[in-house]
Amino acid sequence: MQRKVGHNLIKTPVVVGERTAPTPNQPNRPVNLSGLWKIGFRYQGKSDLGSMQIQQSNQSFSGQGQDEQSGATFKIVKGQIKGDEIIFLKIYDKRPNQPIQYHGHFSYLPSENGEVSYMGGDFSFEANGALTVGEWEAAMAEVKSPSVSAGNNSKAAEEEQKQAINQEHTPDLSGKWSVAHEYNFKTIHSIMFLEQDGNKISGHGTDTNTKEKFIIKKGWYNFPHLTIIRQYLSRSPGSNLITFKAEVSEVSDKDYTGPYLSGKTQGGGDWEAERVY
């Protein structure tokens, strides 16, 4: 299996402090948020999923949605787009006086059908005199064409069978990894130790360029999709969390044989990883 990206980050030597020429994170095209989004959010050890329908007008947007677990409905108001930066207020219909401030960034992530629109970041709200902060991420729902013939149904069944076979050969991600990611126009190398428990991922590591230590605060694995959130211990709140999303594949070539991770960070930079053992 061929790698899905150029695999240039890990193999390229980096000198500490060296500054490289900036590389655009995305194609230079307008951000379009109109459509149906699946959203997930986490705070105080809890997580929930939901959906929201967004309508965009120029650089502003609004919408409405519903949480899956509680069924609570909400509105999206005062949405603004500033470059790839996304800002909006989420207001639950039953709690109109408790707006939740959302902040994040828009990017494109690779998918089986090419790419998918993605945004994620942090949110905050005040309740009982205390400030609560959490993380969120959302991906635009992919539109699937309905089956119109028995032939299409057969193809769908064949695809389901292939997915079942793939699940039997899902790589286990536990182990030591060599990682590289783009950050502030530099390539940051790190050693990362992952521990897989079902579909949950935990771990820790160190950026070798800067000697900064991090932990895997949250991690989700649903082959071939992986999401991990690094928390840097030496950074201040608000800048200490970075979300890494990747596709997991098996590689076998002259340079490397084993599980391979490649994708985008929260800021839109490339990242990739090879397992050392």
Sine and cosine of phi, psi and omega as CSV:
sin_phi,cos_phi,sin_psi,cos_psi,sin_omega,cos_omega
0.00,0.00,0.72,-0.70,0.00,-1.00
-1.00,0.09,0.52,-0.85,0.06,-1.00
-0.91,0.41,0.47,-0.88,-0.07,-1.00
-1.00,0.07,-0.24,0.97,0.06,-1.00
-0.80,-0.60,0.00,-1.00,-0.08,-1.00
-0.94,0.34,-0.23,0.97,0.02,-1.00
0.84,0.55,0.72,0.70,-0.04,-1.00
-0.99,-0.16,-0.31,0.95,-0.13,-0.99
-0.95,0.30,-0.78,0.63,-0.07,-1.00
-0.92,0.40,-0.63,0.77,-0.10,-0.99
-0.98,0.20,-0.25,0.97,-0.05,-1.00
-1.00,0.01,0.88,-0.47,0.02,-1.00
-0.92,0.39,0.58,-0.81,-0.03,-1.00
-0.79,-0.61,0.72,-0.69,0.07,-1.00
-0.99,-0.12,0.75,-0.66,-0.03,-1.00
-0.84,0.54,0.77,-0.63,0.02,-1.00
1.00,0.01,-0.19,0.98,-0.02,-1.00
-0.96,0.29,0.69,-0.72,-0.02,-1.00
-0.94,-0.34,0.79,-0.61,0.00,-1.00
-0.98,-0.22,0.22,-0.97,0.00,-1.00
-0.92,0.38,0.62,-0.78,-0.03,-1.00
-0.91,0.42,0.57,-0.82,0.05,-1.00
-0.87,-0.49,0.76,-0.65,0.00,-1.00
-0.86,0.52,0.67,-0.75,0.01,-1.00
-0.96,0.28,-0.58,0.82,-0.09,-1.00
-0.71,-0.70,0.27,-0.96,0.23,-0.97
-0.87,0.50,0.54,-0.84,-0.04,-1.00
-0.98,0.21,1.00,0.04,-0.02,-1.00
-0.56,-0.83,0.39,-0.92,-0.06,-1.00
-0.91,0.41,0.50,-0.86,0.10,-1.00
-0.99,0.16,0.80,-0.60,0.02,-1.00
-0.86,-0.52,0.93,-0.35,-0.04,-1.00
-0.99,-0.16,-0.12,0.99,-0.07,-1.00
-0.89,0.46,0.79,-0.62,0.02,-1.00
0.63,-0.78,-0.11,-0.99,-0.01,-1.00
-1.00,-0.06,0.75,-0.66,-0.02,-1.00
-0.85,-0.52,0.61,-0.79,0.21,-0.98
-0.99,-0.11,0.76,-0.65,-0.09,-1.00
-0.80,-0.60,0.61,-0.79,0.10,-0.99
-0.78,-0.63,0.57,-0.82,0.00,-1.00
-0.57,-0.82,0.49,-0.87,-0.09,-1.00
-0.68,-0.74,0.68,-0.73,0.11,-0.99
-0.28,-0.96,0.55,-0.83,0.04,-1.00
0.77,0.63,0.64,0.77,0.03,-1.00
0.97,0.23,0.06,1.00,0.00,-1.00
-0.94,-0.33,0.43,-0.90,0.05,-1.00
-0.62,-0.78,0.44,-0.90,0.02,-1.00
-0.46,-0.89,0.36,-0.93,0.05,-1.00
-0.87,-0.49,0.32,-0.95,0.04,-1.00
-0.23,-0.97,-0.09,-1.00,0.05,-1.00
-0.66,-0.75,0.43,-0.90,0.03,-1.00
-0.52,-0.85,0.62,-0.78,0.05,-1.00
-0.97,-0.24,0.85,-0.52,-0.08,-1.00
-0.93,-0.37,0.66,-0.75,0.12,-0.99
-0.89,-0.47,0.81,-0.59,-0.06,-1.00
-0.94,-0.35,0.62,-0.79,0.11,-0.99
-0.71,-0.70,0.95,-0.30,-0.10,-0.99
0.84,0.55,-0.86,-0.51,-0.04,-1.00
-0.98,-0.20,0.30,0.95,0.06,-1.00
-0.86,-0.51,0.40,-0.92,0.03,-1.00
-0.43,-0.90,0.32,-0.95,0.05,-1.00
-0.52,-0.85,0.03,-1.00,0.00,-1.00
0.11,-0.99,-0.17,-0.99,0.02,-1.00
-0.48,-0.88,0.40,-0.92,-0.05,-1.00
-0.29,-0.96,-0.10,-1.00,-0.05,-1.00
-0.47,-0.88,0.66,-0.75,0.10,-1.00
-0.98,0.19,0.59,-0.80,-0.04,-1.00
-0.96,0.30,-0.75,0.66,-0.16,-0.99
-0.93,0.36,-0.75,0.67,-0.07,-1.00
-1.00,-0.06,-0.34,0.94,-0.08,-1.00
0.98,0.21,0.09,1.00,-0.03,-1.00
-0.91,0.41,0.69,-0.73,0.01,-1.00
-0.98,-0.17,0.46,-0.89,-0.04,-1.00
-0.53,-0.85,0.24,-0.97,0.06,-1.00
-0.88,-0.47,0.52,-0.86,0.12,-0.99
-0.96,-0.27,0.86,-0.51,-0.04,-1.00
-0.74,-0.67,0.33,-0.95,0.06,-1.00
0.81,0.58,0.61,0.79,0.02,-1.00
-0.97,0.26,0.71,-0.70,0.00,-1.00
-0.73,-0.69,0.58,-0.81,0.06,-1.00
-0.88,-0.47,0.85,-0.52,0.02,-1.00
-0.80,-0.60,1.00,-0.06,-0.12,-0.99
0.94,0.35,-0.87,-0.49,0.10,-0.99
-0.98,-0.20,0.12,0.99,-0.01,-1.00
-1.00,0.07,0.70,-0.72,-0.04,-1.00
-0.87,-0.50,0.77,-0.63,0.02,-1.00
-0.70,-0.71,0.72,-0.69,0.09,-1.00
-0.32,-0.95,0.24,-0.97,0.10,-1.00
-0.95,-0.31,0.68,-0.73,0.08,-1.00
-0.94,-0.35,0.84,-0.55,-0.05,-1.00
-0.81,-0.58,0.89,-0.46,0.04,-1.00
-0.96,0.27,0.63,-0.78,-0.05,-1.00
-0.88,0.47,-0.52,0.86,0.00,-1.00
-1.00,0.06,-0.17,0.99,0.01,-1.00
-0.73,-0.68,0.89,0.45,-0.11,-0.99
-0.91,0.41,-0.32,0.95,-0.03,-1.00
-0.99,-0.12,0.21,0.98,0.00,-1.00
-0.79,-0.61,0.95,0.31,0.00,-1.00
-0.92,0.39,0.55,-0.84,0.03,-1.00
-0.93,-0.38,0.84,-0.54,-0.05,-1.00
-1.00,0.06,0.86,-0.50,0.04,-1.00
-0.95,-0.31,0.69,-0.73,0.06,-1.00
-0.67,-0.74,0.66,-0.75,0.01,-1.00
-0.15,-0.99,-0.24,-0.97,-0.02,-1.00
-0.71,-0.71,0.52,-0.85,0.01,-1.00
-0.99,-0.15,0.61,-0.79,0.07,-1.00
-0.38,-0.92,0.08,-1.00,0.10,-1.00
-0.92,-0.39,0.69,-0.72,0.04,-1.00
-0.90,-0.45,0.55,-0.83,0.02,-1.00
-0.93,0.38,0.59,-0.81,0.07,-1.00
-0.60,-0.80,0.08,-1.00,-0.02,-1.00
-0.89,0.46,-0.45,0.89,-0.02,-1.00
-0.99,-0.17,0.29,0.96,0.04,-1.00
0.85,-0.52,-0.98,0.21,0.02,-1.00
-0.35,-0.94,0.34,-0.94,0.00,-1.00
-0.72,-0.69,0.64,-0.77,0.04,-1.00
-0.94,0.33,0.70,-0.71,-0.10,-1.00
-0.64,-0.77,0.56,-0.83,0.16,-0.99
-0.53,-0.85,0.48,-0.88,-0.02,-1.00
-0.20,-0.98,0.31,-0.95,-0.01,-1.00
0.13,-0.99,-0.70,-0.71,-0.03,-1.00
-0.77,-0.63,0.31,-0.95,0.07,-1.00
-0.67,-0.74,0.32,-0.95,-0.01,-1.00
-0.49,-0.87,0.51,-0.86,0.11,-0.99
-0.44,-0.90,0.35,-0.94,-0.04,-1.00
-0.93,-0.36,0.78,-0.63,0.03,-1.00
-0.60,-0.80,0.75,-0.67,0.00,-1.00
0.81,0.58,0.60,0.80,0.06,-1.00
0.98,0.19,0.06,1.00,-0.01,-1.00
-0.88,-0.47,0.56,-0.83,0.01,-1.00
-1.00,-0.06,0.79,-0.62,0.05,-1.00
-0.94,-0.35,0.72,-0.69,-0.01,-1.00
-0.83,-0.56,0.63,-0.77,0.03,-1.00
-0.56,-0.83,-0.02,-1.00,0.03,-1.00
-0.90,-0.43,0.44,-0.90,0.04,-1.00
-0.58,-0.81,0.38,-0.93,0.13,-0.99
-0.45,-0.89,0.45,-0.89,-0.04,-1.00
-0.52,-0.85,0.59,-0.81,0.05,-1.00
-0.78,-0.63,0.65,-0.76,0.02,-1.00
-0.94,0.35,0.73,-0.69,-0.02,-1.00
-0.92,0.40,0.74,-0.67,0.02,-1.00
-0.98,0.19,0.72,-0.70,0.00,-1.00
-0.99,0.10,0.84,-0.55,0.01,-1.00
-0.96,-0.28,0.71,-0.71,0.02,-1.00
-0.95,0.31,0.70,-0.71,0.01,-1.00
-0.94,0.34,0.50,-0.87,0.05,-1.00
-0.96,0.29,0.71,-0.70,-0.04,-1.00
-0.87,-0.50,0.05,1.00,-0.01,-1.00
-0.42,-0.91,0.24,-0.97,0.05,-1.00
-0.89,0.46,-0.52,0.85,0.02,-1.00
-0.88,0.47,-0.67,0.74,0.03,-1.00
-0.91,0.41,-0.62,0.78,0.04,-1.00
-0.89,0.46,-0.61,0.80,0.02,-1.00
-0.91,0.41,-0.65,0.76,0.03,-1.00
-0.90,0.44,-0.64,0.77,0.02,-1.00
-0.90,0.43,-0.66,0.75,0.02,-1.00
-0.90,0.43,-0.62,0.78,0.02,-1.00
-0.90,0.43,-0.63,0.78,0.01,-1.00
-0.92,0.40,-0.65,0.76,0.04,-1.00
-0.89,0.47,-0.61,0.79,0.02,-1.00
-0.91,0.42,-0.65,0.76,0.04,-1.00
-0.89,0.46,-0.65,0.76,0.01,-1.00
-0.90,0.43,-0.61,0.79,0.04,-1.00
-0.90,0.44,-0.64,0.77,0.04,-1.00
-0.90,0.43,-0.67,0.74,0.01,-1.00
-0.88,0.48,-0.61,0.79,-0.01,-1.00
-0.88,0.47,-0.53,0.84,0.01,-1.00
-0.93,0.37,-0.38,0.92,-0.03,-1.00
-0.92,-0.38,0.49,0.87,0.01,-1.00
-0.92,0.39,0.84,-0.55,0.01,-1.00
-0.91,0.42,0.67,-0.74,0.16,-0.99
-0.99,0.14,0.72,-0.69,-0.12,-0.99
-0.99,-0.12,0.03,1.00,0.01,-1.00
-0.90,0.43,0.68,-0.73,0.05,-1.00
0.62,-0.78,-0.14,-0.99,0.01,-1.00
-0.99,-0.11,0.73,-0.69,-0.09,-1.00
-0.83,-0.56,0.62,-0.79,0.20,-0.98
-0.99,-0.11,0.84,-0.53,-0.17,-0.99
-0.82,-0.58,0.52,-0.85,0.15,-0.99
-0.62,-0.78,0.68,-0.74,0.06,-1.00
-0.59,-0.81,0.44,-0.90,0.00,-1.00
-1.00,0.05,0.76,-0.65,-0.02,-1.00
-0.46,-0.89,0.85,-0.53,0.00,-1.00
0.79,0.61,0.72,0.69,0.08,-1.00
0.92,0.39,0.29,0.96,0.08,-1.00
-0.84,-0.54,0.36,-0.93,0.14,-0.99
-0.98,-0.19,0.90,-0.44,-0.02,-1.00
-0.99,-0.15,0.83,-0.56,0.05,-1.00
-0.99,-0.15,0.54,-0.84,0.01,-1.00
-0.47,-0.88,0.34,-0.94,0.17,-0.98
-0.95,-0.31,0.79,-0.61,-0.10,-0.99
-0.75,-0.66,0.73,-0.69,0.05,-1.00
-0.95,-0.31,0.85,-0.53,-0.01,-1.00
-0.93,-0.37,0.56,-0.83,0.10,-1.00
-0.78,-0.63,0.87,-0.49,-0.02,-1.00
-0.99,-0.17,0.73,-0.68,0.08,-1.00
-0.74,-0.68,1.00,-0.07,-0.11,-0.99
0.92,0.39,-0.85,-0.53,0.04,-1.00
-0.98,-0.19,0.18,0.98,0.04,-1.00
-0.98,-0.19,0.62,-0.79,-0.01,-1.00
-0.83,-0.56,0.74,-0.67,0.11,-0.99
-0.75,-0.66,0.08,-1.00,0.02,-1.00
0.41,-0.91,-0.23,-0.97,-0.03,-1.00
-0.32,-0.95,0.11,-0.99,0.02,-1.00
0.00,-1.00,-0.07,-1.00,-0.02,-1.00
-0.61,-0.79,0.72,-0.69,0.16,-0.99
-0.97,0.25,0.86,-0.51,-0.09,-1.00
-0.96,0.28,-0.44,0.90,0.04,-1.00
-0.91,0.41,-0.71,0.70,-0.16,-0.99
-0.94,-0.35,-0.15,0.99,-0.05,-1.00
0.92,0.39,0.26,0.97,0.04,-1.00
-0.96,0.26,0.68,-0.73,0.02,-1.00
-0.99,-0.15,0.51,-0.86,0.02,-1.00
-0.60,-0.80,0.32,-0.95,0.15,-0.99
-0.86,-0.51,0.39,-0.92,0.14,-0.99
-1.00,0.05,0.99,-0.17,-0.08,-1.00
-0.93,0.36,-0.65,0.76,0.03,-1.00
-0.61,-0.80,0.51,-0.86,0.05,-1.00
-0.42,-0.91,0.72,-0.70,0.02,-1.00
-0.78,-0.63,0.69,-0.73,-0.05,-1.00
-0.71,-0.70,0.92,-0.40,0.10,-1.00
-0.75,-0.66,1.00,0.01,-0.17,-0.99
-0.71,0.70,0.76,-0.65,0.11,0.99
-1.00,-0.07,0.26,0.97,-0.12,-0.99
-0.99,-0.10,0.70,-0.71,0.01,-1.00
-0.73,-0.68,0.71,-0.71,0.13,-0.99
-0.75,-0.67,0.80,-0.59,0.10,-0.99
-0.75,-0.66,0.53,-0.85,0.03,-1.00
-0.88,-0.47,0.91,-0.42,0.07,-1.00
-1.00,0.09,0.66,-0.75,0.13,-0.99
-0.87,-0.49,0.89,-0.45,0.00,-1.00
-1.00,0.09,0.81,-0.59,-0.15,-0.99
-0.96,0.28,-0.42,0.91,-0.08,-1.00
-0.99,-0.10,-0.06,1.00,-0.05,-1.00
-0.99,-0.13,0.41,-0.91,-0.03,-1.00
-0.97,0.23,0.47,-0.88,0.05,-1.00
-0.82,0.57,0.63,-0.77,-0.05,-1.00
0.98,-0.19,-0.41,0.91,0.03,-1.00
-0.77,-0.64,0.16,0.99,-0.10,-0.99
-0.98,-0.18,0.02,1.00,-0.02,-1.00
-0.91,-0.42,0.74,-0.67,0.09,-1.00
-0.74,-0.67,0.79,-0.62,0.03,-1.00
-1.00,-0.06,0.76,-0.65,0.05,-1.00
-0.90,-0.44,0.83,-0.56,0.07,-1.00
-0.89,-0.46,0.62,-0.78,-0.09,-1.00
-0.49,-0.87,0.32,-0.95,0.23,-0.97
-0.98,-0.19,0.71,-0.70,0.01,-1.00
-0.99,-0.16,0.74,-0.67,0.02,-1.00
-0.62,-0.78,0.22,-0.97,0.10,-0.99
-0.96,-0.26,0.77,-0.64,-0.05,-1.00
-0.89,-0.46,0.63,-0.78,0.10,-0.99
-0.59,-0.81,0.99,-0.16,0.07,-1.00
-0.54,-0.84,-0.14,-0.99,-0.10,-0.99
-0.93,0.37,-0.42,0.91,-0.04,-1.00
-1.00,0.02,-0.53,0.85,-0.14,-0.99
-0.30,-0.95,0.64,-0.77,0.10,-0.99
-0.76,-0.65,0.83,-0.56,0.01,-1.00
0.54,-0.84,-0.12,-0.99,0.02,-1.00
-0.93,0.36,0.55,-0.83,-0.10,-1.00
-0.66,-0.75,0.69,-0.73,0.00,-1.00
-0.90,-0.43,0.71,-0.70,0.09,-1.00
-0.49,-0.87,0.64,-0.77,0.00,-1.00
0.03,-1.00,-0.55,-0.84,-0.07,-1.00
-0.80,-0.60,0.52,-0.86,0.14,-0.99
-1.00,0.04,0.11,-0.99,0.02,-1.00
-0.82,0.57,-0.57,0.82,-0.01,-1.00
-1.00,0.09,-0.01,1.00,0.04,-1.00
0.99,-0.12,0.01,1.00,0.02,-1.00
-0.98,0.18,0.44,-0.90,0.05,-1.00
-0.96,0.29,0.49,-0.87,0.18,-0.98
-0.52,-0.85,0.40,-0.92,0.03,-1.00
-0.42,-0.91,0.33,-0.95,-0.04,-1.00
-0.46,-0.89,0.58,-0.81,0.12,-0.99
-0.85,-0.53,0.60,-0.80,0.02,-1.00
-0.99,0.12,0.78,-0.62,0.02,-1.00
-0.98,0.19,-0.68,0.73,0.11,-0.99
-0.35,-0.94,0.00,0.00,0.00,0.00
